[in-house]
Structure formats: structure tokens, C-alpha cells
Amino acid sequence: MTGNPMESSGDLPHNPAVFITRQVLDGEEPILAVYHDAGGDWQFIGATGGNDENGRTISLENAMNMDPALRQLPDLPPTFYAVRKDAISAWKRHRIPGTLKDDPWGLDSGVTANDPAGSLLKTILRKLR
């Protein structure tokens, strides 16, 4: 994906489909984690975590309309994620574990690329509490 789909002006040069959990889409949970993966795809996940069974797709614009706080993340680069404790907390940004290309000291070895986002999110939320 080229360009920045989360322009703070509200104009979306690209309006890609994004992954969102059913619980977030149905309004049962706020978005607590935003992943911008290495391929440029976006994922918006609540406390339940994400998997194939509860995953849905919507447009990026619709996700931002559901939660205007997503507009605080226009510059979240690929291979990074942002988390917050609840819907009113500030976002904290981090590199997705397992994405460092050169990590001779193993600083990024806590989670592998095959780890589902749900278990990573639960670990992150435990650390935030």
C-alpha cells in the first residue's frame, strides 16, 4: 500500500479493507490494539483477541468512523502496533515482536511471527495493568 491511508485531514487517498474483530464491530469491545503488519495490512482488535472465527473486514474509513482515536495513528509504520488499556487511554506504540531483521542479541525473540495476535494482545494487556 502506498501513501498514508490515515490522513489526519480526514481525506483518505486509499480506503483499504481492514481486519476487525466481531466484538469490536458489534460494539461489544473497544479497539485496544492496532497492528500495521509488514505487508501494510491493518488489524483492529479488542480484548478478546483476533482469530479466523471472529475476524471481519470493513473499510479503513468505517473503522475510523467507529473510533475517531484511530486518527491519532496516521504514522504507525508497518511492523509496528499500538495498544491502550481502554477506550480513553493514550496509545503506546511498539515494534511487532519477531520483525527485526538484524537482532544479534535476541531482543526481539519473545514472540514469533506465527504467534496469533490474540495471545500477543493478552500479554501486552497484562503488562499494561
HELIX and SHEET records of a PDB file:
HELIX    1   1 ARG A   22  LEU A   25  1                                   4    
HELIX    2   2 LEU A   60  MET A   66  1                                   7    
HELIX    3   3 PRO A   68  GLN A   72  5                                   5    
HELIX    4   4 ALA A  117  LEU A  128  1                                  12    
SHEET    1   A 6 GLY A  55  SER A  59  0                                        
SHEET    2   A 6 ALA A  17  THR A  21 -1                                        
SHEET    3   A 6 TRP A  42  ILE A  45  1                                        
SHEET    4   A 6 ALA A  33  HIS A  36 -1                                        
SHEET    5   A 6 PHE A  80  VAL A  83 -1                                        
SHEET    6   A 6 LYS A  92  ARG A  95 -1                                        
END                                                                             
